[in-house]
Amino acid sequence: MNPTTTEPHPPASSDSTVTLRIRRQDGPAQPSRWEEFAVPRRPNMNIISCLQYIAAHPTTTDGKSTTPVVYDSGCLEEVCGACTMVINGRARQSCSALVDRLGAGRAITLEPMGKFPLVRDLFVDRSRLFSDLKRVKAWVPVDGTYDLGKGPQISRRLQEERYPLSRCISCGCCLDACPQYTPVNHFIGAAVISQVRLFNDHPTGAALKEDRLNALMENGGLGDCSKAGNCVQVCPKEIPLLESIATVGRQATVHLIKKFFTR
C-alpha cells in the first residue's frame, strides 16, 4: 500500500484556504497516487467537513477534475469509530480532527489505515476486528425466550473501573499503530483484549470467561503482544489498554494453572 509516486514537500496553506494532500487508490490492486485539494477555511472545521466540500467540488489545486474521495463515516461525533484514517501520519478520528489544531501553514496529509485491506481511497475493511470480537465472545450472554429478571447489582467501584473500558468504539486506531498487528498475522490486538477484560469483569459476562481466555491463549492471542504502548498513545478514548493487557494476562495465567491441576 505504499504510494507509487514520490511525495513532494507539503505546500503551505493560506489563511483563507486549507490544503489537503490525499493518497488515493481506485482499488486494492490499483496503483496509488497523490491528489491535492484547496478547501475554503471556516472556523472550527474538521476533516470530514473538508471531505464533504471536496465531494461537492472534486477539482484538484491544478484544475484537474476528479472523483469525490471515498471514505467511511457514520455518527460524526466520535462514537461509531468508522471515520478512522491516518492524518499527518497518525491514525485518528477524522470527525474530531479539527483543522485549526493540525498545524498552521502546512498541508494536511490524509492516508488510509495500513493494517486493514483497502477498499478504495481512505476506506478500508475492518471486518477482521469485528471477527476477532466474535472470536473472544465479547458480549454478555443474556439471550432468552423469557423474562430473565433483573441483572446482578454492580458495585460503584466496579462501575468506575469498567466504564473507561466500555468507551471503546472499535475504531482501529490502536491496531493501526501497533507494530505487532500486521495484515499477514493473526494478532488479536489491544482493543479486543481490553474488551475481554470488560466482559470478564461483568457478573453475567463472566459465564464466558474461560472461553475468552482459551481464545486468547491460542495463536494470535496474548503471547503475541510486545507491550510497545503505541496503542495507548493513539486511543481517542484514552482507554488504559496496557493495564487491560496486563490484567487479562494475569487472568490467563491463573486460568492456565487451574487447568493444569484439574485436568
BAVO-483344 format. One record per residue: residue number from 1; residue in three letters; x, y, z of N, C-alpha, C, O in turn. Coordinates in steps of 0.1 Angstrom, whole numbers. Example, Ala and Ser with C-alpha at 12.3 -4.5 7.8 and 13.67 -1.06 7.14 Angstrom:
2
PT; pos; code; n_east; n_north; n_up; ca_east; ca_north; ca_up; c_east; c_north; c_up; o_east; o_north; o_up
PT; 1; Ala; 132; -57; 78; 123; -45; 78; 132; -33; 78; 142; -33; 85
PT; 2; Ser; 128; -22; 71; 137; -11; 71; 129; 0; 79; 134; 11; 80
This chain:
263
PT; pos; code; n_east; n_north; n_up; ca_east; ca_north; ca_up; c_east; c_north; c_up; o_east; o_north; o_up
PT; 1; Met; 8; -12; 0; 0; 0; 0; 8; 13; 0; 3; 23; 3
PT; 2; Asn; 22; 11; -3; 30; 23; -4; 27; 31; -16; 24; 25; -27
PT; 3; Pro; 28; 45; -16; 25; 53; -27; 35; 50; -38; 46; 47; -36
PT; 4; Thr; 30; 51; -51; 39; 48; -62; 46; 60; -67; 54; 59; -76
PT; 5; Thr; 43; 72; -62; 49; 84; -66; 56; 90; -54; 53; 88; -43
PT; 6; Thr; 67; 97; -57; 74; 104; -47; 67; 116; -41; 61; 124; -48
PT; 7; Glu; 66; 116; -28; 58; 127; -21; 66; 139; -20; 76; 139; -14
PT; 8; Pro; 62; 150; -27; 69; 163; -25; 67; 169; -12; 58; 165; -4
PT; 9; His; 75; 180; -9; 73; 187; 4; 59; 193; 4; 56; 200; -5
PT; 10; Pro; 52; 191; 15; 38; 197; 16; 38; 212; 15; 46; 219; 22
PT; 11; Pro; 30; 217; 6; 30; 232; 4; 22; 239; 16; 15; 232; 23
PT; 12; Ala; 25; 251; 17; 18; 259; 27; 4; 262; 24; 0; 263; 12
PT; 13; Ser; -5; 262; 34; -19; 266; 33; -20; 281; 36; -12; 287; 44
PT; 14; Ser; -29; 288; 29; -31; 302; 32; -41; 304; 43; -47; 294; 48
PT; 15; Asp; -43; 317; 47; -52; 320; 58; -66; 317; 53; -75; 315; 62
PT; 16; Ser; -69; 318; 40; -82; 316; 35; -86; 302; 30; -98; 299; 28
PT; 17; Thr; -76; 294; 29; -78; 280; 24; -70; 270; 32; -61; 273; 39
PT; 18; Val; -75; 258; 31; -68; 246; 38; -64; 237; 26; -73; 233; 18
PT; 19; Thr; -52; 233; 26; -47; 224; 16; -47; 210; 21; -40; 207; 32
PT; 20; Leu; -53; 201; 14; -53; 187; 18; -46; 178; 7; -50; 179; -5
PT; 21; Arg; -37; 170; 11; -30; 161; 2; -35; 147; 6; -33; 142; 17
PT; 22; Ile; -41; 141; -4; -48; 128; -1; -43; 117; -10; -41; 118; -22
PT; 23; Arg; -39; 106; -3; -34; 94; -10; -46; 87; -15; -54; 82; -7
PT; 24; Arg; -47; 85; -28; -59; 79; -34; -55; 66; -42; -44; 64; -46
PT; 25; Gln; -65; 57; -42; -63; 44; -49; -77; 39; -53; -86; 37; -44
PT; 26; Asp; -78; 36; -65; -91; 32; -71; -96; 18; -66; -107; 14; -68
PT; 27; Gly; -87; 10; -61; -90; -4; -57; -78; -10; -51; -67; -5; -53
PT; 28; Pro; -79; -22; -45; -68; -29; -38; -56; -32; -48; -45; -31; -44
PT; 29; Ala; -59; -35; -60; -49; -39; -70; -45; -27; -79; -36; -29; -88
PT; 30; Gln; -50; -15; -76; -47; -4; -85; -35; 4; -79; -33; 4; -67
PT; 31; Pro; -28; 12; -87; -17; 20; -82; -22; 32; -74; -33; 37; -76
PT; 32; Ser; -15; 36; -64; -19; 48; -56; -13; 60; -62; -3; 60; -70
PT; 33; Arg; -19; 72; -58; -15; 84; -63; -18; 95; -53; -26; 93; -44
PT; 34; Trp; -12; 107; -54; -15; 118; -45; -23; 128; -53; -19; 132; -64
PT; 35; Glu; -33; 133; -46; -41; 145; -52; -42; 155; -41; -43; 152; -29
PT; 36; Glu; -42; 168; -46; -42; 179; -36; -54; 188; -39; -58; 190; -50
PT; 37; Phe; -60; 192; -28; -72; 200; -29; -71; 212; -20; -65; 212; -9
PT; 38; Ala; -77; 223; -24; -78; 235; -16; -92; 237; -11; -102; 238; -20
PT; 39; Val; -94; 238; 1; -108; 239; 7; -109; 253; 15; -100; 256; 22
PT; 40; Pro; -119; 261; 12; -121; 273; 19; -121; 271; 34; -128; 263; 40
PT; 41; Arg; -113; 279; 41; -112; 278; 56; -124; 284; 63; -128; 295; 59
PT; 42; Arg; -129; 276; 72; -140; 281; 81; -137; 279; 95; -129; 269; 98
PT; 43; Pro; -142; 287; 104; -139; 284; 119; -144; 270; 123; -155; 266; 120
PT; 44; Asn; -135; 264; 131; -139; 251; 138; -142; 240; 128; -149; 230; 132
PT; 45; Met; -137; 240; 116; -140; 229; 106; -132; 217; 109; -120; 218; 115
PT; 46; Asn; -137; 205; 106; -130; 193; 108; -127; 187; 95; -130; 192; 84
PT; 47; Ile; -120; 175; 95; -115; 169; 83; -127; 164; 75; -127; 164; 63
PT; 48; Ile; -138; 159; 82; -150; 154; 75; -156; 166; 67; -160; 164; 55
PT; 49; Ser; -157; 178; 72; -162; 189; 65; -154; 192; 53; -159; 196; 43
PT; 50; Cys; -141; 190; 54; -132; 193; 42; -135; 182; 31; -136; 186; 19
PT; 51; Leu; -137; 170; 35; -140; 159; 25; -154; 161; 19; -156; 158; 7
PT; 52; Gln; -163; 167; 27; -176; 169; 22; -176; 181; 11; -182; 180; 1
PT; 53; Tyr; -167; 190; 14; -165; 201; 4; -159; 196; -9; -163; 199; -20
PT; 54; Ile; -149; 187; -7; -143; 181; -19; -153; 172; -27; -152; 172; -39
PT; 55; Ala; -162; 166; -20; -172; 158; -27; -181; 166; -36; -185; 162; -47
PT; 56; Ala; -184; 178; -31; -192; 188; -39; -184; 195; -49; -189; 200; -59
PT; 57; His; -171; 196; -47; -162; 203; -57; -150; 195; -60; -139; 198; -55
PT; 58; Pro; -151; 184; -67; -140; 175; -69; -130; 179; -80; -128; 173; -90
PT; 59; Thr; -123; 190; -76; -113; 196; -85; -100; 198; -78; -100; 204; -67
PT; 60; Thr; -89; 193; -83; -76; 195; -76; -71; 209; -77; -76; 217; -85
PT; 61; Thr; -60; 211; -70; -54; 225; -70; -48; 229; -83; -47; 241; -86
PT; 62; Asp; -45; 219; -92; -40; 222; -105; -51; 222; -116; -48; 222; -128
PT; 63; Gly; -64; 223; -111; -75; 225; -120; -80; 212; -127; -88; 213; -136
PT; 64; Lys; -76; 200; -122; -80; 188; -128; -93; 183; -121; -94; 182; -109
PT; 65; Ser; -103; 179; -130; -115; 173; -124; -112; 159; -120; -106; 151; -128
PT; 66; Thr; -117; 155; -109; -115; 141; -104; -128; 136; -98; -138; 142; -99
PT; 67; Thr; -127; 124; -92; -139; 118; -85; -139; 122; -70; -128; 125; -65
PT; 68; Pro; -150; 122; -63; -151; 125; -49; -142; 115; -42; -142; 103; -46
PT; 69; Val; -136; 119; -31; -128; 110; -23; -137; 100; -15; -147; 104; -9
PT; 70; Val; -134; 87; -15; -142; 77; -8; -136; 76; 6; -124; 74; 8
PT; 71; Tyr; -145; 76; 16; -141; 74; 30; -154; 68; 37; -165; 68; 31
PT; 72; Asp; -152; 64; 49; -163; 59; 57; -166; 68; 69; -157; 74; 74
PT; 73; Ser; -178; 69; 72; -182; 77; 84; -196; 74; 88; -204; 67; 80
PT; 74; Gly; -200; 77; 100; -214; 74; 105; -219; 85; 114; -226; 94; 109
PT; 75; Cys; -215; 85; 126; -221; 94; 136; -216; 108; 136; -224; 117; 139
PT; 76; Leu; -204; 110; 131; -197; 123; 131; -196; 129; 145; -195; 141; 146
PT; 77; Glu; -195; 121; 155; -193; 126; 169; -185; 117; 177; -187; 116; 189
PT; 78; Glu; -175; 110; 171; -165; 101; 177; -172; 91; 186; -168; 89; 197
PT; 79; Val; -182; 84; 180; -189; 73; 187; -189; 60; 179; -187; 49; 184
PT; 80; Cys; -190; 61; 166; -191; 49; 157; -178; 43; 154; -176; 31; 151
PT; 81; Gly; -167; 52; 153; -154; 47; 150; -151; 45; 135; -140; 40; 132
PT; 82; Ala; -161; 48; 127; -160; 44; 113; -150; 53; 105; -144; 49; 95
PT; 83; Cys; -148; 66; 109; -141; 75; 101; -126; 76; 104; -119; 86; 101
PT; 84; Thr; -120; 65; 109; -106; 65; 112; -98; 65; 99; -101; 58; 90
PT; 85; Met; -88; 74; 99; -78; 74; 88; -65; 79; 94; -64; 84; 105
PT; 86; Val; -55; 79; 86; -42; 84; 90; -40; 99; 86; -40; 102; 74
PT; 87; Ile; -40; 107; 96; -40; 122; 94; -26; 127; 99; -23; 126; 110
PT; 88; Asn; -19; 133; 89; -5; 137; 92; 3; 126; 99; 11; 129; 108
PT; 89; Gly; 2; 114; 94; 10; 103; 99; 5; 96; 111; 12; 87; 116
PT; 90; Arg; -7; 100; 116; -12; 94; 129; -26; 89; 127; -35; 97; 121
PT; 91; Ala; -29; 77; 131; -43; 72; 130; -52; 79; 140; -49; 80; 152
PT; 92; Arg; -63; 84; 135; -72; 92; 144; -86; 93; 137; -87; 90; 126
PT; 93; Gln; -95; 98; 145; -109; 100; 140; -109; 113; 132; -105; 124; 137
PT; 94; Ser; -114; 113; 120; -114; 125; 112; -126; 134; 116; -125; 146; 113
PT; 95; Cys; -136; 129; 123; -147; 138; 127; -143; 147; 138; -148; 158; 140
PT; 96; Ser; -133; 143; 147; -129; 151; 158; -115; 157; 155; -110; 164; 164
PT; 97; Ala; -110; 155; 143; -97; 162; 140; -100; 176; 134; -104; 177; 123
PT; 98; Leu; -98; 186; 143; -101; 199; 139; -89; 205; 131; -77; 204; 135
PT; 99; Val; -92; 212; 120; -82; 217; 111; -73; 227; 118; -61; 226; 116
PT; 100; Asp; -78; 235; 127; -70; 245; 133; -60; 240; 143; -51; 246; 147
PT; 101; Arg; -62; 227; 147; -53; 220; 156; -43; 211; 149; -35; 205; 156
PT; 102; Leu; -43; 211; 136; -34; 201; 129; -22; 208; 124; -14; 202; 116
PT; 103; Gly; -19; 220; 128; -7; 227; 124; -10; 237; 113; -14; 234; 102
PT; 104; Ala; -7; 250; 116; -9; 260; 106; 2; 261; 96; 14; 258; 99
PT; 105; Gly; -1; 265; 84; 9; 268; 74; 14; 256; 66; 23; 258; 57
PT; 106; Arg; 9; 244; 68; 13; 232; 61; 1; 225; 56; -10; 225; 62
PT; 107; Ala; 3; 217; 45; -8; 209; 40; -11; 198; 50; -2; 193; 57
PT; 108; Ile; -24; 194; 50; -28; 182; 59; -28; 170; 50; -34; 170; 39
PT; 109; Thr; -21; 159; 54; -20; 147; 46; -30; 137; 52; -30; 134; 64
PT; 110; Leu; -37; 131; 43; -47; 120; 46; -43; 108; 39; -41; 108; 27
PT; 111; Glu; -43; 96; 46; -40; 83; 41; -49; 73; 47; -54; 75; 58
PT; 112; Pro; -52; 62; 41; -60; 51; 47; -51; 44; 57; -39; 44; 57
PT; 113; Met; -58; 38; 67; -51; 29; 76; -44; 18; 69; -49; 13; 59
PT; 114; Gly; -32; 14; 73; -24; 5; 66; -25; -10; 71; -19; -18; 64
PT; 115; Lys; -32; -12; 82; -33; -26; 87; -45; -34; 83; -47; -45; 86
PT; 116; Phe; -54; -27; 76; -67; -33; 71; -67; -33; 56; -61; -24; 50
PT; 117; Pro; -74; -43; 50; -75; -43; 35; -81; -30; 29; -92; -26; 34
PT; 118; Leu; -75; -25; 19; -80; -13; 13; -92; -16; 4; -92; -26; -3
PT; 119; Val; -103; -8; 5; -114; -9; -4; -112; 2; -15; -112; -2; -27
PT; 120; Arg; -111; 14; -11; -108; 25; -21; -105; 38; -13; -111; 41; -3
PT; 121; Asp; -95; 45; -18; -91; 58; -13; -88; 57; 2; -79; 50; 7
PT; 122; Leu; -97; 63; 11; -95; 63; 25; -103; 53; 32; -104; 52; 45
PT; 123; Phe; -110; 45; 25; -120; 35; 30; -113; 21; 31; -109; 16; 21
PT; 124; Val; -113; 15; 43; -107; 2; 45; -118; -7; 51; -128; -3; 56
PT; 125; Asp; -115; -20; 50; -124; -31; 55; -119; -35; 69; -108; -41; 70
PT; 126; Arg; -127; -32; 79; -123; -35; 93; -129; -48; 98; -131; -50; 110
PT; 127; Ser; -133; -57; 89; -140; -69; 93; -132; -78; 102; -138; -85; 111
PT; 128; Arg; -119; -78; 101; -110; -86; 109; -112; -82; 124; -113; -91; 132
PT; 129; Leu; -113; -69; 127; -116; -65; 141; -129; -71; 146; -129; -76; 158
PT; 130; Phe; -139; -70; 139; -152; -75; 143; -152; -90; 144; -159; -96; 153
PT; 131; Ser; -145; -97; 135; -144; -111; 136; -136; -116; 149; -140; -126; 155
PT; 132; Asp; -126; -108; 152; -119; -111; 165; -127; -109; 177; -126; -116; 187
PT; 133; Leu; -136; -99; 177; -145; -97; 188; -154; -109; 190; -158; -113; 201
PT; 134; Lys; -159; -114; 179; -167; -126; 179; -159; -138; 184; -164; -147; 192
PT; 135; Arg; -146; -139; 180; -137; -149; 184; -136; -151; 199; -135; -162; 205
PT; 136; Val; -136; -139; 206; -134; -139; 221; -148; -138; 228; -148; -136; 240
PT; 137; Lys; -159; -139; 220; -172; -138; 226; -174; -125; 235; -177; -126; 247
PT; 138; Ala; -171; -114; 228; -172; -101; 235; -186; -96; 237; -190; -86; 231
PT; 139; Trp; -193; -103; 245; -207; -99; 248; -211; -105; 261; -205; -114; 267
PT; 140; Val; -223; -100; 267; -229; -106; 279; -240; -116; 275; -249; -112; 268
PT; 141; Pro; -239; -128; 279; -249; -138; 274; -262; -137; 282; -264; -143; 292
PT; 142; Val; -271; -129; 276; -284; -127; 283; -296; -130; 274; -307; -127; 277
PT; 143; Asp; -293; -137; 262; -304; -140; 253; -313; -151; 260; -308; -160; 267
PT; 144; Gly; -326; -149; 257; -335; -159; 262; -349; -157; 257; -352; -146; 252
PT; 145; Thr; -358; -167; 258; -372; -165; 253; -381; -162; 264; -393; -162; 262
PT; 146; Tyr; -376; -158; 275; -385; -155; 287; -378; -144; 295; -366; -141; 292
PT; 147; Asp; -386; -138; 304; -381; -127; 312; -370; -132; 321; -373; -141; 330
PT; 148; Leu; -358; -127; 320; -347; -132; 328; -346; -124; 342; -337; -128; 350
PT; 149; Gly; -355; -115; 343; -355; -107; 356; -343; -97; 357; -336; -95; 347
PT; 150; Lys; -342; -91; 368; -332; -81; 370; -318; -87; 370; -316; -98; 375
PT; 151; Gly; -309; -80; 364; -295; -85; 364; -288; -82; 378; -294; -75; 386
PT; 152; Pro; -277; -88; 380; -270; -86; 393; -265; -72; 395; -262; -65; 385
PT; 153; Gln; -265; -67; 407; -261; -54; 410; -245; -53; 408; -238; -63; 411
PT; 154; Ile; -241; -42; 404; -227; -40; 402; -222; -28; 411; -229; -18; 411
PT; 155; Ser; -212; -30; 419; -208; -20; 428; -203; -8; 421; -199; -8; 410
PT; 156; Arg; -203; 3; 428; -198; 16; 422; -183; 15; 419; -179; 20; 409
PT; 157; Arg; -176; 8; 427; -161; 6; 424; -159; -1; 411; -151; 3; 403
PT; 158; Leu; -167; -12; 409; -165; -19; 396; -171; -11; 384; -165; -12; 373
PT; 159; Gln; -181; -3; 387; -186; 5; 376; -176; 15; 371; -173; 17; 359
PT; 160; Glu; -169; 21; 381; -159; 31; 378; -147; 25; 371; -140; 31; 363
PT; 161; Glu; -144; 13; 375; -133; 6; 369; -136; 1; 354; -127; 2; 346
PT; 162; Arg; -149; -3; 352; -152; -8; 339; -156; 3; 329; -155; 1; 317
PT; 163; Tyr; -161; 15; 334; -166; 25; 325; -155; 29; 314; -159; 30; 302
PT; 164; Pro; -143; 32; 318; -133; 36; 307; -132; 25; 296; -130; 28; 285
PT; 165; Leu; -133; 12; 300; -132; 1; 290; -144; 1; 281; -142; -3; 269
PT; 166; Ser; -155; 5; 286; -168; 5; 278; -168; 16; 267; -176; 16; 259
PT; 167; Arg; -158; 25; 268; -158; 36; 259; -152; 33; 245; -152; 41; 236
PT; 168; Cys; -147; 20; 244; -141; 16; 231; -151; 17; 220; -163; 12; 221
PT; 169; Ile; -147; 23; 209; -156; 24; 197; -152; 16; 185; -156; 18; 174
PT; 170; Ser; -142; 7; 188; -138; -2; 177; -133; 5; 165; -136; 1; 153
PT; 171; Cys; -126; 16; 167; -122; 25; 156; -110; 19; 148; -108; 21; 136
PT; 172; Gly; -101; 11; 155; -90; 5; 149; -77; 14; 150; -67; 10; 145
PT; 173; Cys; -77; 25; 157; -65; 33; 159; -54; 26; 165; -43; 26; 161
PT; 174; Cys; -57; 19; 176; -47; 11; 184; -41; 0; 175; -29; -3; 177
PT; 175; Leu; -49; -6; 166; -44; -17; 158; -35; -11; 147; -25; -18; 144
PT; 176; Asp; -38; 0; 141; -30; 6; 131; -17; 10; 136; -7; 10; 129
PT; 177; Ala; -16; 15; 149; -4; 20; 155; 5; 8; 160; 16; 11; 163
PT; 178; Cys; -1; -4; 162; 6; -15; 168; 16; -21; 159; 13; -25; 148
PT; 179; Pro; 29; -22; 163; 39; -29; 155; 37; -44; 153; 42; -50; 144
PT; 180; Gln; 30; -50; 162; 27; -64; 162; 15; -68; 153; 14; -79; 149
PT; 181; Tyr; 6; -59; 151; -6; -61; 143; -3; -58; 129; -1; -47; 125
PT; 182; Thr; -3; -69; 121; 1; -67; 106; -10; -74; 98; -17; -82; 103
PT; 183; Pro; -11; -71; 85; -20; -77; 76; -18; -92; 74; -27; -99; 69
PT; 184; Val; -7; -97; 78; -4; -111; 74; -3; -120; 87; 0; -132; 85
PT; 185; Asn; -5; -114; 99; -5; -123; 111; -19; -124; 117; -29; -119; 111
PT; 186; His; -20; -130; 128; -33; -133; 135; -35; -126; 148; -44; -129; 156
PT; 187; Phe; -26; -116; 151; -26; -110; 164; -40; -103; 166; -44; -96; 157
PT; 188; Ile; -45; -105; 178; -59; -100; 180; -60; -85; 184; -70; -79; 181
PT; 189; Gly; -49; -80; 190; -48; -66; 192; -53; -61; 206; -61; -68; 212
PT; 190; Ala; -49; -49; 209; -53; -43; 222; -68; -41; 224; -73; -43; 235
PT; 191; Ala; -75; -36; 214; -89; -33; 216; -97; -45; 220; -105; -45; 229
PT; 192; Val; -94; -57; 214; -101; -69; 217; -97; -74; 230; -106; -79; 238
PT; 193; Ile; -85; -74; 234; -80; -78; 247; -87; -70; 258; -91; -75; 268
PT; 194; Ser; -88; -57; 256; -95; -48; 266; -109; -51; 267; -115; -50; 278
PT; 195; Gln; -116; -55; 256; -130; -59; 257; -132; -72; 265; -142; -75; 271
PT; 196; Val; -122; -81; 264; -122; -93; 272; -122; -90; 287; -129; -96; 294
PT; 197; Arg; -114; -80; 290; -113; -76; 304; -127; -70; 308; -132; -73; 319
PT; 198; Leu; -133; -62; 300; -146; -56; 303; -156; -66; 306; -164; -65; 316
PT; 199; Phe; -158; -77; 297; -168; -86; 299; -165; -97; 309; -174; -103; 315
PT; 200; Asn; -152; -100; 311; -148; -109; 322; -152; -104; 335; -155; -111; 345
PT; 201; Asp; -151; -90; 337; -154; -84; 350; -169; -82; 352; -173; -77; 363
PT; 202; His; -177; -85; 342; -192; -83; 344; -197; -96; 351; -194; -107; 347
PT; 203; Pro; -206; -94; 361; -211; -106; 368; -217; -117; 359; -216; -128; 362
PT; 204; Thr; -225; -112; 349; -231; -122; 340; -221; -126; 329; -221; -137; 325
PT; 205; Gly; -214; -116; 324; -205; -119; 313; -194; -129; 317; -188; -135; 308
PT; 206; Ala; -191; -130; 330; -181; -139; 335; -184; -153; 332; -175; -162; 333
PT; 207; Ala; -196; -156; 328; -200; -170; 324; -192; -175; 312; -190; -187; 311
PT; 208; Leu; -187; -166; 304; -179; -170; 292; -165; -167; 294; -157; -167; 284
PT; 209; Lys; -161; -164; 306; -147; -160; 309; -137; -171; 304; -127; -167; 298
PT; 210; Glu; -139; -184; 307; -130; -194; 303; -129; -195; 288; -118; -197; 283
PT; 211; Asp; -140; -194; 281; -139; -194; 267; -131; -183; 261; -123; -185; 252
PT; 212; Arg; -132; -171; 267; -125; -159; 262; -110; -161; 265; -101; -159; 256
PT; 213; Leu; -106; -166; 276; -92; -168; 280; -86; -179; 271; -74; -178; 267
PT; 214; Asn; -94; -189; 269; -89; -200; 260; -86; -195; 246; -76; -198; 240
PT; 215; Ala; -94; -186; 241; -92; -180; 228; -79; -171; 228; -72; -171; 218
PT; 216; Leu; -77; -164; 239; -65; -156; 240; -52; -163; 242; -41; -158; 240
PT; 217; Met; -53; -176; 245; -41; -184; 246; -38; -192; 233; -28; -199; 233
PT; 218; Glu; -46; -189; 223; -43; -195; 210; -34; -186; 202; -30; -176; 206
PT; 219; Asn; -31; -191; 190; -22; -183; 181; -29; -169; 178; -40; -168; 175
PT; 220; Gly; -20; -159; 180; -25; -145; 178; -31; -139; 190; -36; -127; 190
PT; 221; Gly; -30; -145; 202; -35; -140; 214; -25; -132; 222; -17; -125; 216
PT; 222; Leu; -26; -133; 235; -18; -125; 244; -3; -127; 242; 5; -117; 243
PT; 223; Gly; 1; -139; 238; 16; -141; 237; 22; -133; 226; 34; -132; 225
PT; 224; Asp; 14; -128; 216; 20; -120; 205; 21; -105; 208; 27; -98; 200
PT; 225; Cys; 17; -101; 220; 18; -87; 223; 32; -83; 228; 37; -90; 237
PT; 226; Ser; 38; -73; 223; 51; -69; 227; 51; -57; 237; 62; -53; 241
PT; 227; Lys; 39; -53; 241; 38; -42; 251; 45; -29; 246; 50; -22; 254
PT; 228; Ala; 44; -26; 233; 51; -14; 228; 44; -1; 234; 52; 9; 236
PT; 229; Gly; 31; -1; 236; 25; 10; 242; 20; 20; 231; 14; 31; 235
PT; 230; Asn; 22; 18; 219; 17; 27; 208; 2; 28; 209; -4; 39; 206
PT; 231; Cys; -5; 17; 213; -20; 17; 214; -25; 28; 223; -35; 35; 220
PT; 232; Val; -18; 30; 234; -23; 39; 244; -21; 54; 239; -29; 62; 242
PT; 233; Gln; -11; 56; 231; -7; 69; 226; -18; 74; 216; -20; 86; 215
PT; 234; Val; -25; 65; 209; -34; 69; 198; -48; 67; 201; -57; 72; 194
PT; 235; Cys; -52; 61; 213; -66; 58; 216; -73; 71; 218; -70; 78; 226
PT; 236; Pro; -84; 73; 210; -91; 86; 211; -99; 86; 224; -104; 97; 228
PT; 237; Lys; -102; 75; 230; -110; 75; 243; -101; 73; 255; -106; 72; 266
PT; 238; Glu; -88; 74; 254; -78; 73; 265; -81; 60; 274; -81; 61; 286
PT; 239; Ile; -84; 49; 267; -86; 37; 274; -73; 31; 279; -63; 31; 272
PT; 240; Pro; -72; 26; 292; -59; 21; 297; -56; 7; 291; -58; -3; 298
PT; 241; Leu; -52; 7; 279; -51; -6; 272; -40; -14; 277; -41; -27; 278
PT; 242; Leu; -28; -8; 281; -17; -17; 286; -21; -23; 300; -18; -34; 303
PT; 243; Glu; -29; -15; 307; -34; -20; 320; -44; -32; 318; -43; -42; 325
PT; 244; Ser; -52; -31; 307; -61; -42; 304; -53; -54; 299; -56; -66; 303
PT; 245; Ile; -43; -52; 291; -34; -64; 287; -28; -71; 298; -27; -83; 299
PT; 246; Ala; -23; -63; 308; -17; -69; 320; -27; -76; 328; -24; -87; 333
PT; 247; Thr; -39; -71; 330; -49; -77; 338; -54; -90; 332; -55; -100; 339
PT; 248; Val; -56; -90; 319; -61; -102; 312; -50; -112; 312; -52; -124; 312
PT; 249; Gly; -37; -108; 311; -26; -117; 312; -25; -125; 325; -23; -137; 325
PT; 250; Arg; -28; -117; 336; -29; -124; 349; -40; -134; 350; -39; -145; 355
PT; 251; Gln; -52; -130; 344; -63; -139; 344; -60; -152; 336; -64; -163; 340
PT; 252; Ala; -53; -150; 325; -50; -162; 317; -40; -171; 324; -41; -183; 323
PT; 253; Thr; -30; -165; 331; -21; -173; 339; -28; -181; 350; -25; -193; 351
PT; 254; Val; -37; -175; 357; -44; -182; 367; -53; -193; 361; -54; -204; 366
PT; 255; His; -59; -190; 350; -68; -200; 343; -59; -212; 338; -64; -223; 339
PT; 256; Leu; -47; -209; 333; -39; -220; 328; -34; -229; 340; -34; -241; 338
PT; 257; Ile; -31; -223; 351; -27; -231; 363; -38; -240; 368; -36; -251; 371
PT; 258; Lys; -50; -234; 368; -62; -242; 372; -65; -253; 363; -68; -265; 367
PT; 259; Lys; -63; -251; 350; -65; -262; 340; -55; -273; 342; -58; -285; 340
PT; 260; Phe; -42; -269; 346; -32; -279; 347; -35; -288; 359; -32; -300; 358
PT; 261; Phe; -40; -283; 370; -43; -291; 382; -56; -297; 382; -59; -306; 391
PT; 262; Thr; -65; -294; 373; -79; -300; 373; -81; -309; 362; -92; -315; 361
PT; 263; Arg; -72; -310; 352; -75; -319; 341; -73; -334; 344; -75; -342; 336
